[in-house]
Each structure stands twice: as structure tokens, then as C-alpha cells.
Amino acid sequence: MIRRLVESCRRHDRSLSDCREAIFAYELDDHSAAAARGSILAELTNLGIPPALATRLAEAWVRTADYLIDAPALPPVDFVIGNPPYIRLEDIPPQTAAIYRSMYSTMVGRADLYVAFFEAALGQLAPNGVCAFICADRWMLNQYGIELRRLVTSGYSVEAVVEMHNAAPFLTEVSAYPAVTILRRARQGPAVVASLDRPAEGPNGRMASALRSTREGKKTSLPTGLKATRLQGWFSGAEPWPCSSPERLSLLQDLESRFEPLESEKSGTRVGIGVATGADKIFITKNGDVAEASRILPLAMASDIADGELRWSGHYLVNPWEEEGLIKLQDYPRLRLYLEQNAEVLGKRHVARKNPVAWYRTIDRVNLPLCKQLKLYIADIKDRLNPVLDRGETYPHHNLYFIQSDVWDLEVLGGLLLSDIGQFFVESYGVRMRGGYLRFQAQYLRKIRTPQPADISRAQAKELTRAFRKRDRNAASEIALDIYGVKGLSEGA
Ligand SMILES: C[S@@+](CC[C@H](N)C(=O)[O-])C[C@H]1O[C@@H](n2cnc3c(N)ncnc32)[C@H](O)[C@@H]1O
């Protein structure tokens, strides 16, 4: 930046002393700020600037201050470039954390401090201004990034994301999933998503020009270790941005453009989660005699589907709901006795305190017809999607997702979800935590793209059913790839 500024002053015959406000650099730490001023001084002197002016400029440009506090009052700028700190909010003094949270509305949940740096930088950009950060990319996928994603998609354009988890861009080892992210205050245009698996080689600027060409849709040879893909547009709203692998992202976009989400207004398929009670010890029992038979529902728990088949463990849900709403206790003397014996615990729950008349309700209402409907169950996803069929025998507990459909033969759908394509969606939308755990939620299950049932031939449906029953992932994958018109899936994301 300094070199360019000096060169520009020379070209336009301006004095560098006019440029005191051309750069605002922030560093909280005294030593680091002094080191930065030292580098500036050395660079300016090297460029032939007299030491007195060089010292004044270094002093003016580098401020030992808190960027997050100052940013809202700084003038609009054309470029923000930075390597913001990664600090969990828990590791910041509570008072400071509260100030940051009150200033930066994207700092939600367990947001890391870098989220606030993005918001501060974006807020500072003049129209068409650009923010380039090297920073963790976890916010693109996870829950705490939700408001930052919404902010970006509402008024900025994502120009480039270069994932470099394996490129070791820092001198010290940092386990923080680094990426270079380039955002512009402009309407969204094409974007480039790239991944670099080793330190960049070749002349300065080669990487940047390869990325720029890719974004412009020009054919270009990429430097070794760089993979890049051009996207027509970007994601919308607050949805996750699964961009850690360019090839997989372009496949995802292709599938998203050719197939419909599993659940949409007109898909005839519903994804949901089982019942939360607020007091499992009372509402879940193995003793089916605690209430009238009509008030007792067989309940499926996550452990009941662990081996790929529903093996009901004998748990029941004590059900205080009928189709019209909460039951009247006087209509069910046994249930009433049982609930009244537990009234103290039940009454302490948040739902009960909010509405004392309904003190015996479960948190979620029970959707009675669901019990008798065929459905697929999916437990929290550890490694793979593992759908299991329930033939209308049980009601799901809250750690089970269910898929119920008016249009699908659920064993055919189960085969598709069991396949590598199902897994591909899980890996694209979910967040892989250390240890291979994928946090997957109903909202992502709904987004899984599927063909229309009518587009699957009878022979393919038969094969998928067979693969589903036998838990044969390879067979399921072979047919699924054929149905989706996909040649193969590369590993990893
Ligand atoms: C990841 S380091 C980057 C250091 C240096 N800029 C570089 O790129 O090598 C993040 C730096 O941000 C500084 N920092 C942390 N909180 C800050 C804040 N609120 N305002 C300004 N600087 C801050 C830290 O002292 C640390 O030096």
C-alpha cells in the first residue's frame, strides 16, 4: 500500500505529506504497533522519503487503538485489508465483550471476535469499496455466522473466497481454517471460489490474476496447488456457504439448479423433528399402564435405530394431546392421576409457567396422525446419513428427525439418502467438526435435492429399495449417481 501510495504521489506530483489520512492502521498491542511503524519507516526510507517525514507518517498511520471501537467514526474508505484476531468471546473480558456485542449486531451466539471485524470493515467501505481479510472461514457455515452472512448478502458482493486450510499461510501453526475473503460494497456479480493446498509459488500477482480471470470466465492456467471455480452468483439470505472445495461447490450448484429441495411448499414431503417434552423422566416411560391405552404412544428414540433398523426399545410417550388440542384431564382419570402426582416438576417447566392452565403439556404438540404414517427416521448425523424406515408404528423423540411424504416410496427415497449423493449434501451443508462430527439440522435436510419420484424408473426404484433394505451403500450410490447424472464424487470437503 505504501509503495503504491508513494508511486501515485510521484505520478500526480503531490506531496506525500498530504497523505496523512490516506491510511488508517490499527493495532491494539504496543509492541506490534511499534513493529509496524518500524516496517513503515524502513519502507519509506528505502523509497527515498526523508526520515523526518517518514517518521511523522508512520506515527500518523499506525494507531495503537481499538479498531472495533473507532471504526464507526472513521471516514469511508476504498480498501480494508486485515488479518483480524481470532478470539472466542469467552476469552475477552466480559465488559469489553458486552461493548462489542452492543456495537456489532452480527456478533450472535458464540461468535468469534473476527465476526465483529468483518462487520466493522464492511460498515467502513465507500460504495464499491473492497474488504480483503485473511481470516477463519467458519462463519460461512456455522450458526454464529448467520447474521454476518445475512449482512453480506444484503448489501455486499462476495468476489472471492480462497480456502487455504492446508496451505499453512502463517509462520506459526494456527488451527483456524484460514481463508482469504474478498467482499465489495456492490451488487453481487460472479464470484470465484478457490482452494490452495500449498504456499503460493511464482511471481507476485500470478495468483491474483488467475483468480481474476477465473471470475471473469476466461480460460486460464492455474498455479500449482490452486483449484478455482466460477459461480454465477452467490447464496442468498443467511443460508450457509459451503465453499471449502471448488469442484464440490460447482457440483452442488449444478444439483441445486437441476433438482428440487426435499421439502418445499409443493413437494409433498415434510421434514421435522420429534417431540420435546421438557420432562422426559415423566413423559417417557416403559410402563404402559400409567395412563389409559389411548394416551400412550410407542416412542422411537435415537438408540432404537442405531443398527439401521427400527428396534423399538419399549419406551412410551405419555401423550396429553388429541387432534384438537390438549386433552381435558377429567376425561382420562388415570392419566390425570399420573400427571398430578408429577405436577410439581411439570409446573416448573418454562412452558408451564408461561401458560399455567396448560401445565401438563409437552413442549411440542403431538401430531397424532404422524404416529400411524410411514416415515424415515434420521438420528443426529455422526458420519453418514442413515435413514431408517418406521412403518407407522412409533412417534419420534426429539433427537430424531423424520421425513414423511405423500409422493415418495420411502424405501426408494431412503436408498437415495443412503447413497454417496445423500452424503454429499450432508457434507456440503453441514459443518464438519473436529473428530468428524457433522452437525446437521432439519433445515439442511429440507434442502437436500431430489429428483421427482416419477423420474425414477421402475428398475431403478427396485434397486434402490433393495439397497436400502440391505444397507448397501455402494449399490445405492451407483444408482443414485446415474439418476442424478453425476459422473463421480471427489473425496473431502
Ligand atoms: C492475527 S493478528 C495479525 C497481526 C498482524 N496484523 C499480521 O497480519 O501479521 C491480529 C492482531 O490484532 C490485534 N488486535 C486484537 N484486537 C484488536 C482490536 N480490537 N483493535 C486492533 N487490533 C487488535 C492483535 O494485537 C494482533 O496483533
The ligand as a MOL file (V3000), in Angstrom:
LIG
                    3D

  0  0  0     0  0            999 V3000
M  V30 BEGIN CTAB
M  V30 COUNTS 27 29 0 0 0
M  V30 BEGIN ATOM
M  V30 1 C -3.9410 -12.3090 13.7130 0
M  V30 2 S -3.0180 -10.9780 14.3710 0 CHG=1
M  V30 3 C -2.4370 -10.1220 12.9710 0
M  V30 4 C -1.1830 -9.3680 13.2120 0
M  V30 5 C -0.6480 -8.5800 12.0030 0
M  V30 6 N -1.5610 -7.5670 11.5690 0
M  V30 7 C -0.3040 -9.5150 10.8830 0
M  V30 8 O -1.0620 -9.5520 9.8990 0
M  V30 9 O 0.6820 -10.2370 10.9830 0 CHG=-1
M  V30 10 C -4.2630 -9.9640 14.9870 0
M  V30 11 C -3.7850 -8.6970 15.6220 0
M  V30 12 O -4.9100 -7.9230 16.0110 0
M  V30 13 C -4.5880 -7.2060 17.2010 0
M  V30 14 N -5.8700 -6.8310 17.8160 0
M  V30 15 C -6.6840 -7.5790 18.5970 0
M  V30 16 N -7.8000 -6.9090 18.9090 0
M  V30 17 C -7.6970 -5.7040 18.3100 0
M  V30 18 C -8.5530 -4.5680 18.2590 0
M  V30 19 N -9.7190 -4.5750 18.8930 0
M  V30 20 N -8.1520 -3.4990 17.5450 0
M  V30 21 C -6.9610 -3.5150 16.9010 0
M  V30 22 N -6.1210 -4.5680 16.9010 0
M  V30 23 C -6.4820 -5.6450 17.6000 0
M  V30 24 C -3.7530 -8.1730 17.9960 0
M  V30 25 O -2.9300 -7.4870 18.8940 0
M  V30 26 C -2.9700 -8.8940 16.8940 0
M  V30 27 O -1.7220 -8.3190 16.7050 0
M  V30 END ATOM
M  V30 BEGIN BOND
M  V30 1 1 1 2
M  V30 2 1 2 3
M  V30 3 1 2 10
M  V30 4 1 3 4
M  V30 5 1 4 5
M  V30 6 1 5 6
M  V30 7 1 5 7
M  V30 8 2 7 8
M  V30 9 1 7 9
M  V30 10 1 10 11
M  V30 11 1 11 12
M  V30 12 1 11 26
M  V30 13 1 12 13
M  V30 14 1 13 14
M  V30 15 1 13 24
M  V30 16 1 14 15
M  V30 17 1 14 23
M  V30 18 2 15 16
M  V30 19 1 16 17
M  V30 20 1 17 18
M  V30 21 2 17 23
M  V30 22 1 18 19
M  V30 23 2 18 20
M  V30 24 1 20 21
M  V30 25 2 21 22
M  V30 26 1 22 23
M  V30 27 1 24 25
M  V30 28 1 24 26
M  V30 29 1 26 27
M  V30 END BOND
M  V30 END CTAB
M  END
